[in-house]
Amino acid sequence: MFDLSWIELGFCAALTLVVVGPKDLPVFVKGIGRVMAKGKKMVNEVKGSLSRLEKEIDISDGKAYQEDNWQTLLPPEVQNLPDDFIPGSLPASDHQQMREQRKKAMDERGSNSEIKK
């Protein structure tokens, strides 16, 4: 990476030991480690932000594939909601009926798969 030999690395370590001192060397190394970790974290955040920005630009330009679209991650029931849907507009009794219908459909699927076995 930096093309340093072992002799050059040893010289840098000895120079650091002389300048910082043996007493403060562990604190110095921990500080360098923290700075490196913060720098790495910042670089990763910038990379993530740029990739998100690139995806948003692709979506807005229409270049993104359908599989990259966040809406494809939603369940089919949510994807196919009508345009005039208002959340919370369905009464609790309708929710209960829908749950029972889903449970009945799941039970029918389960019994059909048992018959096929």
N, C-alpha and C positions, 0 to 999 in steps of 0.2 A: 504494500500500500504506500508507505512512505519511503521504501527502499532503504531501510536502516539496517546495518549489520549489528551483530551482537556486541561488538566492541563499542559502536556508537551508542547503543542503548545502555550499556554499562557505564559509559562516560556520562550520559545524561542522568542516570540514577545516582552516580557519585556526586555530580555537581548539585543535584537537588538535595542530597543528604548534607552537603557542606553548607549550602545556602539556607535551607530551612532548618536543619538541625535534627538530630535523632529524636529529640523529645516531641517536636511538633510534626514530624513526618507522618504519623498515622492520621492526624487531624487534617493535614494538607491533602493526603491521598483520598480521604473520605470526602473532602470538599470538592476535589477534582471529579470524583465519581458522581457526586450530586449534580455538579454542573453538566457533566456529560449526559446524565440521565434526563435532566430537564431539557437539554438541547435535543436529545433524541425524541423526547415526547413532543416537543414543539414541531420538529420536522414531520413526525407522523401525523400530527393534527393538521398541519398545512397540506400534506399529501391527501389526507382524507377529505379535507374541505375542497381541494381542487378536483378530486374525483367526483364528489357529490355535485359540484358546480358543473362539471363536464356532462354528467348524466342529466342534470336539469336542462342544460342547453340542448342536448340531444332530444330530450322529450319535447321541449317547446318548439324545436325546429322540425319535429316529426321524423327524425332520423333514428330514434330508438326503436328497437324491435318490440313487439307486443309482449314478449316474455320478460322484458326489462321493466315494464310498466308496473307501478306499485298496485294498481287496481286489480291486476291478475292474481295478486296474493290474497284478495278478499274472497270469502265464501261465495258461491254462486247466488245464494239468496240476497246477499248485499249488493252484488254486482248488478242484479236485475231489478233493483228497486225502481219504482216509477219516479219520474222527474218531480212530481208534486208531493212526494213523500215528506211527511213532517215527523221527526222522531218523537215518540211519546204519544202519538195520536191514537194508538191501538189500545182498546180497553183490556184489562187483565183477563177477562173471560175469554177473549179471542186468543190471547197468549196461551191460556190453558188448553183451549181446543187445538191449537197448533202443536203444542207439546204432545198431546195425546195422539194426534195424527202421525207425528214423527215416530213416536214410540211404537204405534201399531205397525207402521211401515217397516221399522227395524225388526220387529218381532216376525213379521211375514217373511222378510228376507232371511232371517235366521232359520225359520222353519223350512224354507225352500232349500237352503244350503244343506240342511240336515237330511232332507229327502234325497238329494243328489248323491250324498255319500253312500 
